[in-house]
Amino acid sequence: MNADAMALTRVGPWTIGVVCDGVSMAPRAERAARVAAEAGASALAARLAEGVLPETALAEAVVRAGRAVSALAASPDAAPACTLVAGISGPEGIWSAWVGDSRAYWLPDEGPGMALTEDDSGELGCLAAWLGADAGEPVPQVRSYRPPVPGRLLLCTDGLSRYLPTAGELRDTADLRPNACPGRSLLPAARALVEHALAAGGQDNVTALLLPVSAAVPARPAAPGPA
């Protein structure tokens, strides 16, 4: 059963993505992921449309998603659960928020990329934070970045990052060079990432969502040449 879920939408200049991974040991994990993705994306779109800052909108959306998942529980001992990573791409930069071990990466057209999230994990790599009635009110971590060049914001579950843990590996596998994305379609790149994870073993559900990103930092004008 696929316990991953994702949501993608646009509002004004903002592109919004949410990716969730159902916790396998929890009941109705697939339902938790789907509800969290839908609730998170809906809350983000509504708050951004109201002019709320992206950081604030992300924090509120994660809390909203957490409450939606908690409402699914028959009891604290039978609580559906999932992880969540959300991202926003806009004219002034990119933003990400997360609870758990689903990740966000900055994958630029040029130059080194980087992970934008840090896994919520405890001893022996066990999950230390998630959404669900047995986890309490979520406390999301939020990070922003102003990219100097165009690129992509990748949101993914650990079914992908366990096989491609670095930004460089992800970008090379997806082949995100500007001339390798005719028509700027990101679907072939996302498929390449998923297919790599499946071919490498596919030990978990795999979800990869790519958001286009424009440069938020204006390029410096070229220095004048000699007269």
N, C-alpha and C positions, 0 to 999 in steps of 0.2 A: 504494500500500500504506500502511495506517495504522501508523505506527511509534510511536504514543503508547500508553500503558497507564496504568491507575489501579487502586487498591485502596481499599476503604472498609470499616471494621469498627468494632465497639464492644467494649470490655471494661470492666466495672464502670462508673464514671462517665466514662470517657474515650471520645471519638470520635476515630478515627484515619483519616487519609487520606494516600495516597501517589500522586503523579503523576510519570510518567517519559516522557521524549521520546527515542526512538532517534536516534542521530547518523547523519544521512543518508549520509555517506560511508563508514560502517563496515558490514561484512557483518552480516547477520541483526540489523539494528537493532531490528526489531519484537520479536524474541526477547529481546534484551537488556532492553528496556523492560519487557516482561511479567515476566521473571524478577526484575528489580530491584524492581518494584512489589510482587510477591507476597512476596519475601524480606523487604523492608523492613517491610511491614505485619505480617507474621507475627512478626518479631523485636520490633517495637514492642508488639504485643499481649501477647506472652509476658513481656517485661521489666516492663511496667506492671502486669501481674497479679501479679508478684512484689514489687511495691512499690518498684521503682527510680524515682528522680526522672525526670521527663520529659526534662530536658536530657541526662541520662546515657543514657536509653533511646533517644533520637533519635540521639546520636552512635554508639552501638553498632549501631543498626539500619542506619545508612548504611554503616558498615564491612561489616556482614553482606551488604547488598545489593551492595556493590562486589565482594566476594569471589565472590558468586554469578555476577555478570556476567563476572568474570575467568575463572571456570572454564569458560566457554563458548568460550574462544579456542582455535583450533587452533594458533596461534603468535602471538607479539607483533605480527607483521605482518598477521595475519588475526584481529583482535580485535573482537568485537561491543562496542558502546559506547552509553551513554545518559546523559542528565542525570536528576536526581532532585530533587524537592521533597517534603518530608513535613511534615505538620501534626498537632497534637494540640489538641483542645478539651476542657477539663475545668473543674471547679468553681472552680479558683483562677487560671484564665487560659488563654492560648493559647501554643503553642510551635511553632516552625518550624525546619527544617534543610534545607540545600540544597547541591547540587554542580552547577554549570553555570548555565544561564540559564532554567530553569523557575522560576516565581515564586510567592510567597505574599503575599496582601494582607489587611489588616484592613478590613472594610466594615461600619461600625457602623450601627445604626438611625438614630442622630442624631449630628451632628457630623462632622468631617472624618475620612476614612479615611487609610490609609497603606500603602506597600509595606513588607513585613517582610523582604525579601531584597534582595540586591545581586548583579547578574549577575556570574558569573565570566567575564570577557571581557578579552582582551588588545588588541593593536593592531588597528585597523580593525574592532573589534567581534568578532574571532574568538573562538571558545570557548576558554577557558583552563583549564577543569577539567571532568572527566567521570568516569563509572564505566567501567572496562574494564581489560583486562590491560596495555594500553599507557599507562595513566595512573598506575600504582602504587596504593598504599593511599590511599583517599580521606581527605581532611581536611575534614569538613563544618563549615560555619558554623551556629551555633545561636542563635536569638533567642527571647526570651520577652516577653510583654506581658500586663498585667492590665487588661482593658477595664472602663471605668466604666459602660458601657451595653451592652445586648445587641446582637448583630450577627451577622456571618458571617465565617468564615475561608475565603478563596478560594485554592485551589491550581490553577495553570494552566500550560500549556506556552506557548512563545513564539509559537505559532500564534494565540493570543488576544492576548497582551500587545503584539504589534507593531501591532495596530489600536486597542487600548484600553490605553495604557501607564500611566494614572493611576488611583488608587483612585476618584476622583470620576467619571471616565468609566465605569468598570466598574459602580459602584453605580447610576448613572443609567440605563445600558443594561439592567441586570438588573431595575430597578425594585424595589429591596429595601426600600421603605418598609413598615413593619409592616402597614398595612392593604392592601398590595398582595400579600401572601403568605397567602391564605386557607388555613386549616388548617396554616400554617407550612410548607407543602411548598416545597422549594427546587428541584425539578425544572424548573418553568417558567422560573425565573430562570437556571438553568444553560443551558437551551435557548436563551434569548434571547441570552446571551453568544456561544454557538457560532454561532447563526444570523447574528448581526451580523458576526462575523469571516468567515464564508463569503460573505456578501453584499458585504463590503468587498474581496474578492479571494481569500480562502482560499488563500494561497500555501503554506501548510504545514498539517499536521494540527493540529486544535484540540481541546483537552481542558480542561474547566472543572469543578472539583469544589468544592462549597460545603458547609461544615460549620457547623451552628448553634452559636452561642456565647452563653452567659449572662453577665450582668455579674459580674465577679469582685471589683469594689470596691463595698462596700455604699453605697447612696445616703445622703447626709447627711440627718438629720432636719430637717424644716422648722423655721425659727426660730419661737419662740412669738410670737404676736401680742400687741398691747397688752391689758392686763387691762380 
